[in-house]
């Protein structure tokens, strides 16, 4: 037998193409590892804008890429993060463009801490960082609500407990029930819808979100973010009475007040008649004490004003003017008496002279003189009285000018006018600053790199997020991301070429 025939008896070696070999490996791995569970530590976690999750699962000896598509990621109760020890369930497949095998994940569970508890802690931490648990955003409860809104199941024990407490403590209160599911699929959306409904209609003064006790899974609807956001956005005060005293939910932290049970929530929102009477009596006592204090304070203030130097000075001036008037009146009386005495003396002398003259003619002359003197005296007396009255009126006008109340009112009006001018200046200054801020914002927008992207340019980043300026920064096969005006593209380096 020749050597050629010997070679023909040997089997022919098959030459595989890369794509064919990759498909074969994919089929072999997919058939052998259809449903597997793998434990490892999450690293290089990345959530794509499409909703898919990409990460690496590793241990001390090896690592494997994993991908969880959007539909499966939506069902996760928690969000994976780097360094978290988890078990993933899925199947092995091959990503042909890179020739890499990876796990197509259908479910993820944390090792040790349960998925629901981990999701609870993650959401609690995030909402607390946003300030939704802050005490300063809590709204005060109305003292006597006219209408109470209740968000709970119409057939549960919670509504029965609430009705029993309200009937016992305040039977005249109005209650509006919005029936919802309190567990299971769609329960969180129904609870959030009920809260939004009450805030839109403004039909109640306070809201009670209640449910009976249960496990963490049973109470999970009240740990959903949509419910927490609805409570935080509520303009109506919200009281939660969920589960038992040891049960805490995200809704409890966001609510304006947490009650340990539904019954306790009803007792908090409506006080008993005796409590109201006691509250009214206490308010009445406080008002009486306050009025007594104010009256005493104003009495002391009036006494201080009476003893004030300004009022004492006015009183001293008034006394002085009265004394001056009395002295002037006395002086006037003395002058009048002297004039009358002089007139009597003249009349006496005239009477003595009458005897030696014609009585009738002399009487006529004397009568005329007396009448003239009387007229002169009357005119002088009127002039003196008029002058004294003018002096007294002038003193009264000067006293009125010393009125402290008028001066205080004038000063108050001046202060109010000055305050108004300052407010106008402040408004003008704020308007000028606002226009400067708008101009600066316009300049900043004009210099924004995003405008350059809108003209068709793009920015490339390597896997670590650094901006690429030269082909030497990457190698063939490296993953890069390209930022464009309307989003981001993921790409792989196939070739490199430097610009000349």
C-alpha positions in Angstrom: 0.0 0.0 0.0 1.3 3.4 -1.0 1.8 6.3 1.3 -0.9 8.3 -0.6 -3.6 5.6 0.0 -2.6 5.5 3.7 -3.2 9.3 4.0 -6.6 9.0 2.3 -7.7 6.5 5.0 -7.2 9.1 7.8 -10.3 11.2 8.7 -10.5 14.7 7.2 -9.9 17.5 9.8 -12.8 19.9 9.9 -12.0 23.6 9.8 -14.4 25.7 11.9 -15.4 29.2 11.3 -15.4 31.5 14.3 -19.1 32.1 14.1 -19.8 28.3 13.7 -17.6 27.4 16.7 -19.2 30.2 18.8 -22.7 28.9 18.0 -21.7 25.3 18.8 -20.3 26.4 22.2 -23.5 28.4 22.8 -25.7 25.4 22.1 -23.5 23.1 24.3 -23.5 25.6 27.3 -27.2 26.4 26.9 -28.2 22.8 26.9 -26.0 21.8 29.8 -26.8 24.9 32.0 -30.4 25.8 31.4 -31.4 26.5 35.0 -28.5 27.1 37.4 -28.0 29.1 40.7 -24.7 30.8 41.3 -23.4 32.6 44.4 -20.8 35.4 44.2 -20.0 39.0 44.9 -21.4 41.8 42.6 -18.9 44.0 41.0 -18.8 46.5 38.0 -22.6 47.0 38.4 -24.1 49.2 35.7 -27.7 50.0 35.0 -28.2 50.9 31.3 -30.7 53.6 30.2 -32.7 50.8 28.5 -33.4 49.3 31.9 -31.0 46.3 31.6 -28.6 45.5 34.4 -25.0 44.5 33.7 -22.6 43.3 36.4 -19.9 40.8 37.1 -20.2 37.9 39.6 -16.9 36.9 41.2 -15.3 35.0 44.0 -11.7 34.5 45.1 -10.8 32.3 42.0 -12.9 33.4 39.0 -15.5 35.8 37.7 -18.3 35.6 35.1 -20.3 38.3 33.4 -24.1 38.6 34.1 -26.9 40.4 32.4 -30.5 40.9 33.7 -32.9 42.2 31.1 -35.4 44.9 31.8 -38.5 42.6 32.2 -36.7 40.5 34.9 -35.1 43.6 36.5 -38.6 45.2 37.1 -39.5 42.2 39.3 -36.6 42.7 41.6 -37.5 43.9 45.1 -34.1 45.5 45.7 -31.3 47.1 43.6 -28.0 45.2 43.3 -24.8 47.2 44.1 -21.1 46.6 44.1 -19.8 44.4 47.0 -23.2 42.8 47.7 -23.1 38.9 48.1 -26.0 37.4 46.1 -27.2 34.2 44.5 -28.4 34.6 40.9 -30.6 32.2 39.0 -30.6 31.9 35.2 -29.0 30.1 32.3 -25.6 30.2 30.6 -25.3 31.7 27.1 -22.7 33.2 24.8 -22.5 36.7 23.5 -21.3 36.1 20.0 -19.9 39.5 19.1 -17.3 39.2 21.9 -17.2 35.5 22.2 -17.9 35.6 25.9 -20.1 33.4 28.0 -22.4 34.9 30.5 -25.3 34.3 32.8 -28.7 35.5 31.6 -30.2 36.2 35.1 -33.9 35.7 35.8 -33.8 36.3 39.6 -31.4 37.7 42.2 -31.5 37.1 46.0 -29.2 38.6 48.6 -27.3 36.2 50.7 -28.1 36.5 54.4 -30.5 39.5 54.4 -33.8 38.9 52.6 -34.6 40.7 49.4 -37.6 42.5 50.9 -35.6 43.6 54.0 -32.7 44.8 51.8 -35.1 46.7 49.5 -36.7 48.3 52.6 -33.4 49.5 53.9 -32.3 50.8 50.5 -35.5 52.8 50.0 -35.5 54.1 53.6 -31.9 55.3 53.2 -32.7 57.0 49.9 -35.9 58.8 51.0 -34.3 59.9 54.3 -31.4 61.5 52.3 -34.1 63.4 50.3 -35.5 64.8 53.5 -38.9 63.0 53.3 -38.6 61.9 57.0 -37.7 65.4 58.3 -39.7 66.6 61.2 -40.0 70.2 59.9 -42.1 69.0 56.9 -44.7 67.2 59.2 -48.1 68.9 59.2 -50.1 69.5 62.3 -53.4 67.6 62.8 -56.7 69.5 63.0 -58.1 69.8 66.6 -61.6 68.9 65.5 -61.8 67.5 62.0 -65.3 67.7 60.3 -64.6 64.9 57.9 -62.1 62.0 58.2 -60.9 60.1 55.1 -59.9 56.4 55.6 -57.8 54.5 53.0 -58.1 50.7 53.8 -59.8 47.5 52.9 -63.6 47.7 53.3 -63.7 44.1 54.7 -60.7 44.1 57.0 -60.5 44.3 60.7 -58.9 47.8 60.5 -62.0 49.6 59.4 -64.1 47.8 62.0 -61.7 49.0 64.7 -61.7 52.5 63.4 -65.5 52.7 63.3 -65.9 51.3 66.8 -63.5 53.9 68.3 -65.1 56.8 66.4 -68.6 55.8 67.5 -67.5 55.6 71.1 -65.5 58.8 71.2 -67.3 61.2 68.8 -70.4 59.6 67.1 -71.2 62.8 65.1 -68.0 62.8 63.0 -68.3 62.2 59.3 -66.1 59.5 57.7 -65.3 58.8 54.1 -63.9 55.4 53.1 -61.9 54.9 49.9 -61.8 51.1 49.5 -58.4 49.7 48.3 -56.5 46.5 48.3 -53.9 46.4 51.2 -51.7 43.6 49.9 -50.9 41.8 46.7 -50.3 43.1 43.2 -51.6 46.5 42.4 -52.3 47.4 46.1 -49.6 50.2 46.2 -51.1 51.9 43.1 -54.6 51.8 44.6 -53.4 53.3 47.9 -51.5 56.1 46.0 -54.6 56.7 43.8 -56.8 57.1 46.9 -54.4 59.6 48.5 -54.3 61.6 45.3 -58.1 61.5 45.1 -58.6 63.0 48.5 -56.1 65.8 47.9 -57.8 66.7 44.6 -61.3 66.8 46.0 -60.4 68.4 49.4 -63.3 66.5 50.9 -61.7 65.7 54.2 -59.6 67.4 56.9 -57.4 64.5 57.8 -56.5 61.0 56.3 -56.0 57.7 58.0 -54.0 55.0 56.1 -54.6 51.7 58.0 -54.2 48.0 57.8 -54.2 45.1 60.2 -51.1 43.1 61.2 -49.2 40.7 58.9 -45.8 39.6 57.7 -43.3 41.8 55.9 -44.7 40.4 52.6 -48.3 41.3 53.7 -47.3 44.8 54.6 -45.1 45.4 51.5 -47.6 47.6 49.7 -46.9 50.3 52.3 -43.2 50.0 51.7 -43.5 50.9 48.0 -42.0 54.2 46.8 -45.2 55.2 45.0 -47.1 55.2 48.3 -44.3 57.1 50.2 -44.3 59.8 47.4 -48.1 60.1 47.6 -48.0 60.6 51.4 -45.2 63.1 51.1 -47.0 65.1 48.4 -50.3 65.1 50.4 -51.5 68.6 51.5 -53.9 66.9 53.9 -52.3 65.6 57.2 -51.8 61.8 57.1 -51.9 59.4 60.0 -50.7 55.8 59.5 -52.0 52.9 61.6 -50.4 49.9 59.9 -50.0 46.5 61.5 -49.1 46.2 65.2 -46.9 48.3 67.4 -43.7 46.5 66.4 -44.4 46.8 62.7 -42.7 49.7 60.9 -43.2 50.6 57.2 -41.8 53.3 54.9 -45.3 55.0 55.0 -44.9 55.3 58.8 -41.7 57.3 58.4 -43.1 59.6 55.7 -46.5 60.2 57.4 -47.2 63.2 59.5 -47.9 61.0 62.5 -47.6 57.2 63.1 -50.1 55.3 65.3 -49.1 51.8 66.5 -52.5 50.3 65.4 -55.6 51.4 63.4 -57.6 51.8 66.7 -54.9 54.1 68.0 -55.0 56.2 64.8 -58.7 56.7 65.3 -58.2 57.7 69.0 -55.5 60.2 67.9 -57.5 61.9 65.2 -60.7 62.3 67.2 -60.6 63.3 70.9 -63.4 62.5 73.3 -66.0 65.0 74.5 -64.4 65.1 77.9 -61.0 65.9 76.4 -62.6 68.8 74.4 -64.3 70.2 77.5 -61.0 69.9 79.4 -59.2 71.6 76.5 -61.7 74.4 76.4 -61.5 74.9 80.1 -57.7 75.0 79.9 -57.8 77.6 77.1 -60.3 79.7 79.0 -58.0 79.6 82.1 -55.1 80.7 79.9 -57.1 83.5 78.3 -58.2 84.8 81.7 -54.6 84.7 83.0 -53.4 86.4 79.8 -56.0 89.2 80.1 -55.2 89.8 83.8 -51.5 90.0 82.9 -52.2 92.5 80.1 -54.5 94.6 82.3 -51.8 94.7 85.0 -49.2 95.5 82.5 -51.2 98.4 81.0 -52.0 99.7 84.5 -48.3 99.8 85.4 -47.6 101.5 82.1 -50.3 104.1 82.8 -48.8 104.8 86.2 -45.3 105.1 84.6 -46.7 107.6 82.1 -48.4 109.6 84.9 -45.1 109.8 86.7 -43.1 110.6 83.5 -41.2 113.8 83.5 -43.0 115.1 80.4 -46.4 114.8 82.0 -45.1 116.3 85.2 -43.7 119.2 83.3 -47.1 119.8 81.6 -48.8 119.7 85.0 -46.3 122.1 86.5 -46.8 124.5 83.5 -50.6 124.3 83.9 -50.3 125.0 87.6 -48.0 128.0 86.9 -50.4 129.4 84.3 -53.4 129.0 86.6 -51.5 130.9 89.3 -50.5 133.6 86.9 -54.2 134.0 85.8 -55.2 134.2 89.4 -52.6 136.9 90.1 -53.6 138.8 87.0 -57.3 138.6 88.0 -56.3 139.9 91.5 -54.3 142.7 90.0 -57.2 143.6 87.7 -59.6 143.7 90.7 -57.3 146.0 92.6 -57.0 148.4 89.6 -60.8 148.4 89.2 -61.3 149.1 92.9 -58.7 151.9 92.8 -60.4 153.4 89.7 -63.8 153.2 91.4 -62.5 154.8 94.6 -61.0 157.6 92.6 -64.2 158.0 90.8 -66.1 158.2 94.1 -63.7 160.8 95.4 -64.2 162.9 92.3 -68.0 162.5 92.7 -67.7 163.7 96.3 -65.7 166.7 95.3 -68.1 167.5 92.6 -71.0 167.2 95.0 -69.3 169.7 97.3 -68.9 172.1 94.4 -72.5 171.7 93.3 -73.7 173.6 96.3 -72.0 176.8 95.1 -73.2 176.5 91.5 -76.3 176.0 89.6 -77.3 172.5 90.6 -79.2 171.6 87.5 -76.5 172.8 85.0 -73.7 171.4 87.2 -75.7 168.1 87.5 -75.9 167.8 83.8 -72.2 168.5 83.4 -71.3 166.1 86.1 -73.6 163.4 84.7 -71.9 163.7 81.3 -68.5 163.5 82.9 -69.6 160.4 85.0 -71.0 158.7 81.9 -67.7 159.5 80.0 -65.7 158.1 82.8 -67.9 155.0 83.0 -67.5 154.4 79.3 -63.7 154.9 79.6 -63.6 152.5 82.6 -65.7 150.0 80.8 -63.6 150.1 77.6 -60.4 149.8 79.7 -61.8 146.9 81.6 -62.8 145.2 78.3 -59.3 145.8 76.8 -57.7 144.3 79.9 -60.0 141.3 79.9 -59.5 140.7 76.1 -55.7 140.9 76.5 -55.7 138.4 79.4 -58.0 136.0 77.4 -55.5 136.2 74.4 -52.7 135.4 76.8 -54.6 132.4 78.2 -55.5 131.1 74.7 -51.9 131.4 73.7 -50.9 129.4 76.7 -53.4 126.7 75.8 -52.1 126.5 72.2 -48.5 126.0 73.6 -49.7 123.3 75.9 -51.4 121.5 73.0 -48.1 121.6 71.1 -46.5 119.7 73.9 -49.0 116.7 73.4 -46.7 113.7 73.4 -49.3 111.5 71.7 -49.4 113.8 68.6 -45.6 113.8 68.4 -45.5 109.9 68.7 -48.1 109.6 66.0 -46.1 111.9 63.8 -42.9 109.9 64.4 -44.8 106.6 63.7 -46.0 108.0 60.3 -42.5 109.0 59.5 -41.2 105.6 60.3 -43.9 103.9 58.2 -43.1 106.2 55.3 -39.4 105.4 55.6 -40.1 101.6 55.8 -42.2 101.8 52.6 -39.3 103.6 50.8 -36.9 100.9 52.0 -39.2 98.2 50.7 -39.4 99.9 47.3 -35.6 100.1 47.2 -35.3 96.5 48.2 -37.7 95.4 45.5 -35.8 97.4 42.9 -32.5 95.9 44.0 -33.9 92.3 43.9 -35.3 93.0 40.4 -31.8 94.2 39.3 -30.1 91.2 40.8 -32.7 88.8 39.2 -32.0 90.4 35.8 -28.2 89.9 36.3 -28.8 86.3 37.2 -30.9 85.7 34.1 -28.2 87.3 31.9 -25.5 85.1 33.6 -27.7 82.0 33.0 -28.1 83.0 29.3 -24.3 83.3 28.9 -23.8 80.0 30.7 -26.2 78.3 28.3 -24.4 79.8 25.3 -21.1 78.4 26.5 -22.6 74.9 27.4 -20.8 72.0 25.7 -24.3 70.5 25.1 -24.8 73.1 22.3 -21.7 71.7 20.6 -23.3 68.2 20.7 -26.5 69.5 19.1 -24.4 70.5 16.1 -23.5 66.9 15.5 -20.3 66.5 17.6 -19.8 63.7 20.1 -17.7 63.0 23.2 -16.1 59.5 23.7 -15.3 58.0 27.1 -13.3 54.9 28.0 -14.6 52.2 30.4 -13.5 54.2 33.5 -15.3 57.3 32.3 -12.3 59.4 31.1 -12.6 61.5 28.0 -10.7 60.1 25.0 -8.5 62.5 23.1 -6.1 60.1 21.4 -6.4 56.5 20.0 -3.5 55.6 22.2 -5.7 55.7 25.3 -7.6 52.5 24.2 -6.8 49.1 22.7 -8.6 47.1 20.1 -11.6 45.3 21.6 -12.0 47.9 24.5 -15.5 49.0 25.3 -16.1 52.7 25.0 -19.2 55.0 25.4 -20.1 57.9 23.1 -22.1 60.8 24.3 -24.3 62.5 21.7 -26.8 65.3 22.1 -29.8 63.0 22.7 -28.2 60.1 24.7 -25.3 57.7 24.9 -24.0 54.9 22.7 -22.0 51.9 23.8 -19.3 50.8 21.2 -16.3 48.5 20.9 -13.0 49.6 19.3 -12.4 47.7 16.0 -9.6 49.7 14.6 -7.5 52.8 15.4 -6.2 55.5 13.2 -4.3 58.7 14.2 -5.1 62.0 12.5 -2.3 63.4 10.4 
